[in-house]
Amino acid sequence: MSMMHLNEKLHALIEQQLNVHVETTIMKRGWHYYMEGKVNSANEGSHDHLYGVVQGSDLYAVILDAGQLRYSSCTCPYTGFCKHMAAVYFQYCSQQEGGHTLAERSYFRLLGLSSASALLKNTQAAAPPPEAAPALPREPGEQASAEEWLEWMEATHGDVWRKCRHSLHALQPLLSSLKGLAKDWEKRMQRLHWSTAIIFVLEQAERAINTVDSFSRYYHEMSFIRMAEPWVEHLYTLVSELTPEAMELREEAWADALIARVKVWASSTEKQLFDWEYIYLVLCEKLSESRSWFERELASMVELSMNEDVEDVNKAFLHTAIGIMYFFDKQDEKAIANFALTSFERSQKVMYPCAAQRMEEGKWELVEQWMSFLFERINKSKNGRSVGPFVTLCRRADLDRPEMPIWTDYMKQLLPHSYSELSDHWLGQKRYDEWADLQMLIGSSPEDVGAHALREIAKLAPRALMPMYHQSVESSIQSRNRQGYRIAVKQLKKLERLYKADKDEVRWNQYISGLVSKHQRLRAFQEELWKGKIVT
């Protein structure tokens, strides 16, 4: 079997989920299934999924959702996470570069055990004694440029990342001390200096994450990102306080140096810890308030995107940036054309606010263009991560322009992923007939629907609920057992109340007569009807 390169994120995601949610007994049984060669296949799919087939007492199909393990499934009778799912995971590990050894290491980690090689690594010889530290260069001062400050930070604190193998705690005092150097500066320059300090510290974190081994990288990424969140949020606040149109030449030069630094990270094709693309876009949106800066930056980005000789540049980022800049300039068609050249998974979070802003502005022709573009891409993948934000926009548009059926059409075409949002939307709009039709389409029974919703509709539109109860009654009867018949009788009692609330007892009598006649051979069902006093 050919070896594949390990998808580190998928591997770490699944292992983390297994560690939290799966019992040791199940894990051991899955390991035995893997060792006995009962896994026919284990393949990586899209959106962090694994697919596999296991030969147990029958042939079982397995789907593992790495992001949300509770959505994983197996066709075996066992409820919850089963040994077949564990076996598929171990088989997936064994097909990677590490082979069986990688699967074995994963198994030991999940059981809370350490391998001999890991223990040996921890007892290696201590590092050689440190050399005498060189004299630190003097800080540049308030009149220095951004480049001079960044050069000084690198010379003075450029190795702090080495202390961040397991945590970013070493960077917090560094950031505080760097900010303290500008505490007496003018506010306009202080903001730029503090922003530069934050960017430098984030760069240190990027270096630190690259020293982490591949097996624990995912956990460290989550830890590092959580700790850096306040720094990034402060950066966004500082950027929002800039006044591009009133900047002096020195401020403009500092801002240009800052965004140029961020652009280098954002345009890189290497894997990164932080979303540098979004940091660039935040800076870009603010600085675009200066028309001269906007035109200069847009021309530069367009030229760079058309240069075929440039290598190792993330062209998707360039087109995302160009798209958002065209949006700022109200050239929506050009914006959409550039977004079409990007990875939708990466750029969608930038596009949803574009559509939302055009809604706020009441420019519905443009809204239709954005929504059509978004739907075309979402409809190809139809996963909950993309559908949710889009359906939220559809609900908002339907509230503002209910005469346009396209918003409801989008939501219906995205079923079943849009079910929850669409159900809540129609219930909130008191469109009870459409709501009831949706429940029947999905196959929901009255028990699956919230009691509050049932009470509301039973009071205001009882006729809308009748088909649901008819369907539920027939489903219970088809079970062909005494318990099912009892459930059917309970539903019939509720259905009777609906007919009475609708003041249509004639139809109720006709319905119950037809039901009795239709199932007259089901003696147990007839007995339950008498016991429940449905018929007398």
Salt bridges, closest charged atoms under 4 A:
GLU15 OE1 - HIS11 NE2 3.50
GLU15 OE2 - ARG109 NE 2.70
GLU36 OE1 - LYS38 NZ 3.44
ASP48 OD2 - ARG385 NH1 3.70
ASP65 OD2 - HIS49 NE2 3.48
GLU97 OE2 - HIS5 ND1 3.13
GLU154 OE1 - ARG207 NH2 2.99
ASP159 OD1 - ARG162 NE 3.56
GLU186 OE1 - ARG188 NE 3.06
GLU203 OE2 - ARG261 NE 2.76
GLU221 OE2 - ARG217 NE 2.78
GLU221 OE2 - LYS271 NZ 3.87
GLU241 OE1 - ARG191 NE 3.15
GLU248 OE1 - ARG188 NH2 3.57
GLU251 OE2 - ARG188 NH1 2.82
ASP256 OD2 - ARG296 NH2 3.51
ASP275 OD2 - LYS349 NZ 2.34
GLU277 OE2 - ARG346 NH2 3.00
GLU289 OE2 - LYS286 NZ 3.15
GLU295 OE2 - ARG291 NE 3.01
GLU297 OE2 - LYS263 NZ 2.97
ASP329 OD1 - ARG291 NH1 2.54
ASP332 OD2 - ARG358 NE 2.86
GLU360 OE2 - ARG396 NH2 3.33
GLU361 OE2 - LYS330 NZ 3.97
GLU361 OE1 - ARG358 NH1 2.93
GLU361 OE1 - LYS363 NZ 3.73
GLU376 OE1 - ARG377 NH1 3.66
ASP398 OD2 - HIS425 NE2 2.67
ASP398 OD2 - ARG431 NH1 3.00
GLU403 OE2 - ARG401 NE 2.36
GLU421 OE1 - ARG395 NH1 2.68
GLU434 OE1 - ARG431 NE 2.75
GLU456 OE2 - LYS430 NZ 3.85
GLU456 OE1 - HIS452 NE2 3.95
GLU474 OE2 - LYS518 NZ 3.53
GLU474 OE1 - HIS519 NE2 3.58
GLU496 OE2 - LYS500 NZ 3.57
ASP502 OD2 - ARG463 NH2 2.55
ASP504 OD2 - ARG463 NH2 3.57
ASP504 OD2 - ARG507 NH1 3.48
GLU527 OE1 - ARG482 NH1 3.03
GLU527 OE2 - ARG523 NE 3.75
GLU528 OE2 - ARG482 NH1 3.09
GLU528 OE2 - ARG486 NE 3.57
GLU528 OE2 - LYS531 NZ 3.84
